[in-house]
Amino acid sequence: MAVLEKLTSQQAIDLENKYGAHNYHPLPVVLNKGEGVYVWDVEGKKYYDFLSAYSAVNQGHCHPKIVGAMVNQAQTLTLTSRAFYNDKLGEYEKFVSEFFGFDKLLPMNTGAEAVETALKICRKWAYEKKGIPENEAQIIVCENNFHGRTTTIISFSNDPVARKNFGPYTAGFIKIEYDNLEALEQALESNKNVAGFLVEPIQGEAGVYVPSEDYLSKAKALCEKYGVLFIADEVQTGIARTGRLLATCGNCSCSDKNCSNEPEVKPDILILGKALSGGAYPVSAVLANDPIMEVIRPGNHGSTFGGNPVAAAVAIAALEVVRDEKLAENAFELGELFRSELNKYIENSSIVNLVRGKGLLNAIVINDSEESETAWNICVALKENGLLAKPTHGNIIRFAPPLVMNKEQLLECVSIITKTLQEFE
């Protein structure tokens, strides 16, 4: 096959299967173009994207402002490493720190790297500021969490597919039930060496599980009571996805009506990624105030690509788009509409049990077992009908379109979803 010969979908799939490690199970669609809320396959068929690269493409595919910033910087200076200063990193650190209301930022590239970074900061803070004996710090995590797939992170996962045959595992973690304040306080009371509590404001990969309304605020209060750091993993939930700038509502950028019933929670350590670049480039960050971040000194942590000029320019543009196009407000309003319309269908459905979520991070629970292929088959049918989504945990389908979607597009997507579900009733 000539290098420039256009591939069919099946040829592209066959190439990946032959030459790529089989660590993903993609939906059988091969994409080669994206714009706004739409993507196109190699044969030219157009789809609504209802996954947004797991919320990395909140600003829509190939947003011209973000792409423009990336191209302009890439033509000027791409990488210096941190061996030297560059003229973009400080500007980026100042912009993002002020945008989210923190003193300092530590730049990284991927979400998993940012989580690992937060864990290191938390442990070092515990030894140098809290006085926990070295190598004895414990970090509380939640069952059914998803923070990435590095060796340390899978050590506190209870997903057997992610864990099995990757041991020995990293020690130093206490697992408790999600959305269980009693379990959190018991863990804090019973172990004087707890340094932090790492939590997803909404458990996305677990099936878009939204905790009780006051869970996060009361969990933060418990962390303050026992002198431990509250670490929010907002890689997926952050940057307007849930109808607020952050799901924890720190430095909220949206209107009061979006937040009137939900207390604001300011994490001690905030973890961001995915939509921090609008999906254009790998960018992640850890933010904290000076009494925490000052434990990191030269040589303690680093990344050749972390804080590179392209990442800095892209992230600033991506956040400006969120602010200027009021994407948090749009996600809030369209999320309310989406759940309302789906609930109308669910009232008389035998195939869907419920819809849940916040903003434009939602999921439906299919009336079948996790071991069934029903949710997968529904997603294949959705693809045939022009909408791309993906199951999680077997019987749950996550719906997370780009936040630039408008009301008319959303209602058209609801129609596609409900008509497809009717095929399985």
N, C-alpha and C positions, 0 to 999 in steps of 0.2 A: 504493500500500500504506500503510495507516495505521501510524503510528509504533509503536503498542502492539500491533499484530497479531503473533501468534507466527509466526516464520519456520520453514519447513521446512528440512531440511538443504540441499537443492538451492538454495533461495532464498538462504540465507546464503552458500553457495559462490559463487553468481552475483554477489552484491553485492561480495564481495572481489575477484573476477576483474575486475569492471567498474571499481571505484573504488580498488582498492589496487594498489600497485606489485607486480610479479610477481617478487619476490625470494625466494620460498619455494615449495616444491612439497609441500604438506601431503598426508597421507593423507586420503582422502575421508570424513572423519567430522567432525561439528560438535558440539562439546561445550558444555554450559551448566550443569553441576553437577559438583562433586567432593567426595569425603569419604573420608579415609583412603587406601586403596589403589585406590579405585574412582572412575570418572568416568561420567557419563551424557550421552548425546547429546540433541538437541532433541526427538527422538521418544520418549525415555524408556528407550532400551536402555542397560543397564549393561555396563561394560567394566572389566577389570583394566588399570591404567595401568602399562605396562612400559617407560616412558621417563622418567617423573618430570620432565618439562620439562628434559631433559638434566641431570638430577641436581639441579635447583633445589628439588624438592619431596621431599627426603629425609625430612622429618618428616610426610609425608602431606598430602593436600589439606585445606585449611581447618582446620588443627589449632586447636582451640578456644583454647588458651593463646596461640598466636601471633596469631590473629585478635583475641582479646580485648585483647591489648597494643596492637595497631594501632588498633582502634576507640577505646579509652580515650584514647590519646595524640592521635589525630586530632580528638577532641572537645575537646581541651585546648589544644594548640599544634602546628601542622603545620610551619611553616617560618619561620626568622628570617634565613636566609642566614648566612654566617660574619662578617658585619659586626658581629654582636653575639654574646655568649655565650648559650647556653641551658642549662637545668638537666639535660639528658639526655645531652649529648655526652660530657662528662667521665666520667660514670658508665659509658657504653658503652665508651669508650676504655680505661678501667681494667679493666673486666670482660673484654674481648676480649684485651687485652694479657696479662693474667695467665692467661687460659684457655689461650692458646697459648704462653706463656712468652717474651714479647718485652717490650722497654722501651716501645715506642711504636707507635701506629697512625695511618695517614693514611687518612681515610674518603673513599670515592668511591661511585659508584652501580652501575656495570655492570662485568662482568668485563673487557671490552676497555679500559675506562677505567683499571682497576686495573693491567693489564699496561702500558699507556702510562705510568702513574705510576711503576711499578717501573723501567722503562727510563730515565726521567728521573732518578730518584734514583741509579741505578747510574752514569749518565754524570757527574752532578754530583760524586758521590763520587770518581770516577776522576780528575777534574780537580783537586779541592780536597784530596783525601786521598792518592791514589796518585801524583799528579804527572804524569799523562799529559798531553801537550800538548793544549790546547783544540781541539776539533773533530776529534780524531784517535782517540777511543775506539772500540773495536770490542767488540761483544757476540756471543758464540757462541750459535747456536741449532741446533736439530735439524731435519733434513729430515722432511717429512710432519707438521710441527707444526700445531697449531691453537691460536692465542692470541686470535682475534678477527678482525675485518675492517676495522679502521681503515686509513688509508693507510700508516702506518708498519708496522703488523703484516703487511699483505699484501706489503709489500716484502721480507720474508724468508720468505714462504710459497712452496711449490712446487706449489700447487694452481692449475692454469691457469684454472679457472672463477673463482676469487677474484681472480686477478691481471690477467687479460687486459684491456687497454684502460683500466686505471686508473693507468698510469704518468704522469709519471716517478716512480721509486721512491726511497725513503729509503735513503741509504747508511749504512754503519757496522755491518754484520752479516756474520758468517762462518757458513756452513751446513756442518754435518757430519752424518754418519750417526748415527741414534739407536742407543743401546745399543752404542756403539763407543768404548771407552776409549782405544784406540790413536789414533783420529782426534781425540779430545778433547785428548790430550796433545800430539799433533803441532801442533794449532792453537794451543795455549798456548805451546809452545816457539818456534814460528816467528813469533810476533807479540807484541812487548813492550807493545803498546798495548791488550791485551785487558782489559776492565773487568769483565766478568761472563759467566756461563753461564746462559742461560734454558732451563728444561727442564720438561716435563710428567712427573711420576712414572710415569704410564701415559698413553700417547697414545690418548685417547678417540675423537676424531673420525676418527683414522686407522684405527680398527677395534679399539680396546681392545687395543693392543699392550703387553704387560707385559714390561719389560726383565729382563735377567739379575738374579739375586738380589742380587748385590753391586754392581750398576752404580751406583746412587745414592750409596752410601757411598764407593766408590772415586772417583767423579766429584767428590764433595765434597772428598775428600782431595787430589785434583789441583788443585782450585780453591784450597785452602789453600796448597799447595806453591808455586803461581805467583802468589799474592796477588790473586786475582780473586773476585768475589762469586758465590755459588751462589744462583740465583734460582729458586724453585720455584713454578710455576703450578699451584696446587691449586684452581682455580675449579671444576673438575668432580670431581676426585678427593678433595677435602678434605671435612671435616665428616662423617666416619663412613662414607662411601660404600664404601670398600674394606675395611671391617672394622676400621679403626683411625681414630682422630680425624683424622689426616692420613696420606696414603699414604707420606709421608716419615717418619712415626712420631715427629715432633717432639712432645714433651710428651704421649706416648701415654696415652689414657684407658682403654684396654681391657686385658684380662687378659694375663698373660705368655705364655700358650699361643698367643695370636694373633701374637706378635712374636718368638718364641724363635729363629727361624731367619733373621730379617731385621734387619740393623743399623739403629739409629736414625740419622737424618740430620737435623741442625738447619740449615735454610736460613739464609742471611744475609738474604735478603729473601723473605718469604712473601706470596703473592697469593691472596686469597680472594674469593668471590662466590657466586652461585647460592644454595646452601642456607644461606648466612649469614643469609638472611631466611626460610627455609622456603618460598620461592616466593611469599610474600605481598606483597613490595615490593622494588624494586631496591636492593640493598645490596652494596657490595664494599669491600674494605679491603686495604691494603698494610701489613705489619708488619715491623719491623726494630729492632735495638738502637740505642742512642744514638749510637755512633760513626758509624753510617751515616745514620740519620734526621736528625741534627742539621745536615746540609747543606741541608735545606729550611728556608727562611726566608720571612717575609711577602712575598707577591707572586710567589714562585717557582712556585706551583701552587695550584689551587683549583677549586671547584665550588659553584655556588649551592645545589644540593640535597645535596651531600656532607656527611654528618654531621648531617642534619636530625633533629629530635626523633622523628618517626615511625620513621625508619630505625633510630635508636638503640634505641628501645623494642622494636621487632620483632626486631632481631638478638639482643638479650639473651634474649628469650623463646625464640627459635629454638635458641640454644645450650643453654639450660637444658633444653629438651625432649630434645636429643641426649644430654645428660649424665644426666638423671633417668630417661629411658626406656631407657637403655643401648643406644642404636641402633648403636653401633660393634660391640658384642658380637653383637647380633642379625644385623647384616649379615655378620659373619664366619661365624657358624654356618649361616645360610641360604645363603650363597654356596657353602660347602663342599657342602651338600646339593644345590644347584642343579646344580653342575658334575658331581657324582657321578651324579645321575639322568640328565642329558643325555648323559654318556659312555656310560651303559648303552645308550641308544638309538643313539648314533653307531657303536657296535661293528658294527651290522648295517645301517647306513644307506648309501645311495648318493648322497643329496642333501646331507648335511652332512659336512664334512671334520673339523671339530674345534670344541670350545668352549674359550674361554680367558677369563681375567679374575681379579679379586680381589674378595672381598666380594660385594656385589651390583652390581658393574660388570662385566658379562660380554658376550660376543658369540659368535655362531656364524658359521662361514665356510661359505658355500654352495658346493657343487661346481659352479660355473659361472663364466663370465668376469665381470669388472667391468662390461662393456658390456651384459650380459644383463639381463632384467627379472625373473629368477626370484626374487630376494630381495624385490623390490617386490611381486610377485604373492603370495608367501608372506605378507607383511605384510598385504595386503588380505584374504587368507583368514583370517589370525589375527584381524583385525577382525571378520569375519563370525562367528567363533567366540568372540568376547567378550574379546579381549586386544589391546592397542594397543602396537605396536613400530614401529621405523622402520629402514630400511636405511642404511648408511653405506658409502661407497666401493663401491657397486654390488652386490657379492656378500657383504656382511657385514651381519648383523642384530644391533643392540645391544639388550641386555636390562638395564634398570636400574629396577626397581620401587621404590616408596617403602620406606624402611627400617623402617616400622612394620608391614610384612607379617609374618604368622605362618606357622608351619610348614604348617598345613593349607591355607592360601591358596596358599602356594608350590607345594605338591604338586599342587593343582588346576590351577595355571598350567602346571606341567610337563606335565600331562596334555593341556591344550589345545594346547601347543606341539608335543608329539610326535604327537598325532592330526592336527594340521594338516600337519606335515611328511610324514606318511604319504600324504597326498593328492598329494604331489609326487614320491614315490619311483618 
